[in-house]
């Protein structure tokens, strides 16, 4: 997550981001691994049932016989499949002596030499995949969701904020609801997404990064720099203070300057503001590489 972005990106507010990413302790990992091991036999039984029900295909010996392996017969019909035969293969594959892949491949070459035994070789490979499989921990990474309401946009004048496209619904004295949104070209221009880039002073260290932010959208404001007036985030004709993105794992803290000498970014009345002493807001960024 934390690395210097060299192209334009969006910023969006994510106040519900968790404090930390979900992790598994040793006991949880052991439980998941034990459940995986316990389920292997069931998966093998299901594989046997599938093998008995699936019609075997005929194979061309010239294609199916591995190079350098002599065939035991030249009959193209697939080898007969029985429950007892499949169980025997399972027992052999489960033997510790062939868990190593090279030993397993040697077992295949020596046991299923005929071209018409490809169906049994395939079955053995599937069993081997189950026997040697390892438990996979669930993916618990936090995945933020950007939408039209939490994305930072141009607001009144040169300020920036969120919830700019939220419906403004009012009631008149007859309790009739009506929509008071402004659909004019000027209003639409003000609601454009704010795209910025680190255009100067770029740096990164330990997942944190920053520099001077330049606006790359917004028509006549394009090319101006991100700064603040009385804390309110706005555009300026020249760069004054850099911006730091602190990687908190599931989210970013964004500071004007640094934690040592700056102010954290918050959302106040749907507008962005750098406020000294405030609890830092939780933000995300999205660029072309974001997933």
C-alpha positions as CSV (number, residue, x, y, z in Angstrom):
1,X,0.0,0.0,0.0
2,X,2.6,2.5,1.1
3,X,4.8,3.7,-1.8
4,X,5.3,7.0,-3.6
5,X,2.7,7.5,-6.3
6,X,4.3,9.0,-9.5
7,X,1.0,9.5,-11.4
8,X,-2.3,11.2,-10.6
9,X,-4.5,9.8,-7.9
10,X,-7.8,10.4,-6.2
11,X,-8.4,10.7,-2.4
12,X,-11.5,9.4,-0.6
13,X,-12.7,9.5,2.9
14,X,-13.0,6.1,4.7
15,X,-13.9,6.8,8.4
16,X,-15.0,3.1,8.9
17,X,-11.6,1.7,8.0
18,X,-10.5,-0.7,10.8
19,X,-7.7,0.1,13.2
20,X,-5.6,-2.8,12.0
21,X,-5.6,-5.6,9.4
22,X,-7.1,-8.9,10.6
23,X,-4.3,-11.4,11.5
24,X,-4.4,-15.0,12.8
25,X,-2.8,-16.1,16.0
26,X,-1.1,-19.5,16.4
27,X,-4.2,-21.2,17.7
28,X,-6.3,-20.0,14.8
29,X,-3.7,-21.1,12.3
30,X,-3.5,-24.5,13.9
31,X,-7.3,-24.9,13.8
32,X,-7.5,-24.0,10.1
33,X,-4.6,-26.4,9.3
34,X,-6.3,-29.2,11.3
35,X,-9.6,-28.7,9.6
36,X,-7.8,-28.8,6.2
37,X,-6.1,-32.1,7.1
38,X,-9.3,-33.6,8.4
39,X,-11.1,-32.7,5.1
40,X,-8.6,-34.4,2.9
41,X,-10.1,-37.9,3.2
42,X,-13.5,-36.5,2.2
43,X,-12.1,-34.9,-0.9
44,X,-10.3,-38.1,-1.8
45,X,-13.6,-40.1,-1.4
46,X,-15.4,-37.6,-3.6
47,X,-12.6,-38.0,-6.2
48,X,-13.0,-41.8,-6.2
49,X,-16.8,-41.4,-6.7
50,X,-16.2,-39.0,-9.5
51,X,-13.6,-41.4,-11.1
52,X,-16.1,-44.3,-11.0
53,X,-18.9,-42.2,-12.6
54,X,-16.8,-40.4,-15.3
55,X,-16.6,-42.3,-18.6
56,X,-13.0,-43.0,-19.5
57,X,-11.7,-41.7,-22.8
58,X,-9.6,-43.5,-25.4
59,X,-6.1,-42.2,-25.9
60,X,-3.7,-42.2,-28.8
61,X,-0.6,-44.1,-27.7
62,X,1.6,-42.0,-29.9
63,X,0.6,-38.9,-28.0
64,X,0.0,-40.2,-24.4
65,X,3.1,-42.4,-23.8
66,X,5.8,-40.3,-22.1
67,X,9.1,-40.1,-23.9
68,X,11.5,-42.9,-23.1
69,X,8.8,-45.0,-21.3
70,X,8.1,-48.4,-22.9
71,X,4.5,-49.5,-23.1
72,X,3.2,-52.7,-21.6
73,X,0.4,-53.1,-24.2
74,X,-0.7,-51.4,-27.3
75,X,-4.4,-51.3,-26.7
76,X,-5.8,-47.8,-27.0
77,X,-8.8,-48.5,-24.7
78,X,-8.4,-46.9,-21.2
79,X,-7.5,-49.1,-18.2
80,X,-10.3,-50.5,-16.2
81,X,-11.4,-48.5,-13.2
82,X,-12.7,-50.2,-10.0
83,X,-13.2,-48.9,-6.5
84,X,-10.6,-51.4,-5.2
85,X,-8.1,-50.3,-7.8
86,X,-8.6,-46.6,-7.0
87,X,-8.3,-47.3,-3.3
88,X,-5.0,-49.1,-3.9
89,X,-3.7,-46.1,-5.8
90,X,-4.7,-43.8,-2.9
91,X,-2.9,-46.0,-0.4
92,X,0.2,-46.0,-2.5
93,X,0.2,-42.2,-3.1
94,X,-0.3,-41.6,0.6
95,X,2.8,-43.6,1.4
96,X,5.5,-41.3,2.9
97,X,8.1,-42.7,0.6
98,X,6.6,-41.0,-2.5
99,X,5.5,-37.6,-1.0
100,X,8.5,-36.1,-2.7
101,X,7.5,-35.0,-6.2
102,X,10.4,-36.7,-7.9
103,X,9.7,-40.0,-6.1
104,X,6.0,-39.7,-7.0
105,X,6.9,-39.2,-10.7
106,X,9.1,-42.3,-10.5
107,X,6.2,-44.2,-9.0
108,X,4.0,-43.1,-12.0
109,X,6.6,-44.2,-14.5
110,X,7.0,-47.6,-12.9
111,X,3.4,-48.3,-12.1
112,X,1.4,-47.0,-15.1
113,X,3.7,-47.9,-18.0
114,X,1.0,-48.5,-20.6
115,X,-0.4,-45.7,-22.7
116,X,-3.9,-46.9,-21.9
117,X,-3.4,-46.1,-18.2
118,X,-3.5,-42.4,-18.6
119,X,-6.8,-42.2,-16.8
120,X,-5.1,-43.9,-13.7
121,X,-2.1,-41.6,-14.0
122,X,-4.5,-38.6,-14.0
123,X,-6.3,-40.0,-11.0
124,X,-3.0,-40.5,-9.1
125,X,-2.0,-36.9,-9.8
126,X,-5.2,-35.5,-8.4
127,X,-4.8,-37.6,-5.3
128,X,-1.3,-36.4,-5.0
129,X,-2.5,-32.8,-5.2
130,X,-4.9,-33.4,-2.3
131,X,-2.4,-35.3,-0.1
132,X,0.3,-32.7,-0.5
133,X,-2.0,-29.6,-0.3
134,X,-1.5,-27.2,2.5
135,X,-4.1,-25.1,4.3
136,X,-4.6,-21.5,2.9
137,X,-5.5,-18.8,5.4
138,X,-8.6,-16.8,4.4
139,X,-7.9,-13.5,2.8
140,X,-8.9,-11.0,5.4
141,X,-7.3,-7.9,3.9
142,X,-9.5,-4.8,4.2
143,X,-10.8,-3.6,0.9
144,X,-12.0,0.0,0.9
145,X,-14.9,1.0,-1.4
146,X,-14.8,4.3,-3.2
147,X,-18.1,5.9,-4.2
148,X,-19.5,9.2,-5.5
149,X,-20.1,10.4,-2.0
150,X,-16.8,9.7,-0.2
151,X,-14.6,10.9,-3.0
152,X,-12.9,14.3,-2.7
153,X,-14.2,16.8,-5.2
154,X,-14.1,20.5,-6.0
155,X,-16.7,22.3,-3.8
156,X,-17.4,26.0,-3.3
157,X,-14.8,28.1,-5.1
158,X,-11.4,26.5,-4.7
159,X,-12.1,24.4,-1.7
160,X,-12.5,20.6,-1.6
161,X,-14.7,18.2,0.2
162,X,-16.9,15.1,0.1
163,X,-20.7,14.4,-0.2
164,X,-20.9,17.0,-2.9
165,X,-23.2,14.9,-5.1
166,X,-25.5,13.8,-2.3
167,X,-29.2,14.7,-3.0
168,X,-30.3,17.8,-1.2
169,X,-33.9,17.0,-0.4
170,X,-36.2,19.5,1.3
171,X,-39.9,19.6,2.5
172,X,-42.1,22.6,1.9
173,X,-44.8,23.7,4.3
174,X,-47.3,21.3,2.7
175,X,-45.0,18.4,3.6
176,X,-44.2,17.9,-0.1
177,X,-40.7,16.6,-0.9
178,X,-38.7,18.3,-3.7
179,X,-35.2,18.1,-5.1
180,X,-33.2,21.3,-4.7
181,X,-30.0,20.3,-6.5
182,X,-28.3,22.6,-8.9
183,X,-27.7,21.0,-12.3
184,X,-26.1,24.0,-14.0
185,X,-22.8,23.7,-15.8
186,X,-21.1,25.8,-13.1
187,X,-22.3,23.4,-10.4
188,X,-21.2,20.4,-12.4
189,X,-17.7,21.9,-12.9
190,X,-17.4,22.5,-9.2
191,X,-18.3,18.8,-8.5
192,X,-15.5,17.4,-10.5
193,X,-13.2,14.8,-9.0
194,X,-10.0,16.1,-7.5
195,X,-7.0,14.5,-9.1
196,X,-3.6,15.3,-7.8
197,X,0.0,14.1,-8.1
198,X,3.3,14.5,-6.3
199,X,4.9,17.0,-8.6
200,X,7.9,18.0,-6.5
201,X,9.8,16.9,-3.4
202,X,8.7,13.3,-3.7
203,X,10.1,10.9,-1.1
204,X,9.2,7.6,0.5
205,X,10.4,5.7,3.6
206,X,9.0,2.7,5.6
207,X,5.7,2.8,3.6
208,X,5.2,6.5,4.2
209,X,5.6,9.0,1.4
210,X,4.8,12.5,0.3
211,X,5.8,15.7,-1.4
212,X,4.2,18.8,-3.0
213,X,0.7,18.0,-4.4
214,X,-0.3,19.5,-7.7
215,X,-3.8,19.6,-9.1
216,X,-4.1,17.7,-12.4
217,X,-7.9,18.3,-13.0
218,X,-10.4,21.1,-12.6
219,X,-9.9,23.2,-15.7
220,X,-8.5,26.6,-14.7
221,X,-7.2,25.2,-11.4
222,X,-5.1,22.6,-13.1
223,X,-1.5,23.1,-12.3
224,X,-2.1,24.9,-9.0
225,X,-0.8,23.5,-5.7
226,X,-2.6,22.0,-2.7
227,X,-2.2,24.1,0.4
228,X,-4.6,25.6,3.0
229,X,-6.1,28.9,4.2
230,X,-6.9,28.9,7.9
231,X,-6.6,25.1,7.6
232,X,-9.2,24.7,4.8
233,X,-7.7,22.8,2.0
234,X,-7.6,24.9,-1.1
235,X,-5.5,25.6,-4.3
236,X,-2.6,28.0,-4.3
237,X,-0.5,29.5,-7.1
238,X,2.8,28.4,-5.5
239,X,3.8,25.5,-3.3
240,X,4.4,26.2,0.4
241,X,3.8,23.1,2.5
242,X,4.3,19.5,1.5
243,X,1.9,16.7,2.3
244,X,2.7,13.4,4.0
245,X,0.8,10.2,3.6
246,X,1.3,7.9,6.6
247,X,0.6,4.2,5.9
248,X,-1.6,2.9,8.8
249,X,-2.2,-0.5,7.1
250,X,-5.9,-0.3,6.3
251,X,-5.9,3.4,5.7
252,X,-3.8,6.6,5.4
253,X,-3.4,9.5,7.7
254,X,-2.7,12.6,5.6
255,X,-0.7,15.5,7.2
256,X,0.2,19.0,6.0
257,X,3.9,18.9,6.7
258,X,4.7,16.0,9.1
259,X,3.5,14.7,12.4
260,X,6.3,16.5,14.1
261,X,5.5,19.9,12.7
262,X,2.2,19.7,10.8
263,X,-1.5,19.3,11.0
264,X,-3.7,16.2,10.2
265,X,-6.4,16.2,7.6
266,X,-10.0,15.8,8.7
267,X,-13.4,16.3,7.3
268,X,-15.3,19.2,8.8
269,X,-18.8,20.0,7.5
270,X,-18.1,17.9,4.4
271,X,-14.9,20.0,3.7
272,X,-11.3,19.1,4.0
273,X,-9.3,20.8,6.7
274,X,-5.9,20.5,8.2
275,X,-6.5,20.9,12.0
276,X,-3.8,21.0,14.6
277,X,-4.5,18.7,17.5
278,X,-7.4,16.9,15.8
279,X,-7.8,13.1,15.6
280,X,-6.5,12.4,12.1
281,X,-9.1,11.3,9.6
282,X,-9.0,8.0,7.7
283,X,-8.4,8.3,4.0
284,X,-7.7,6.1,1.0
285,X,-6.2,6.9,-2.4
286,X,-6.9,5.4,-5.8
287,X,-4.8,5.4,-8.9
288,X,-4.4,3.3,-12.0
289,X,-2.7,0.5,-9.9
290,X,-5.4,0.4,-7.2
291,X,-7.4,-2.8,-6.6
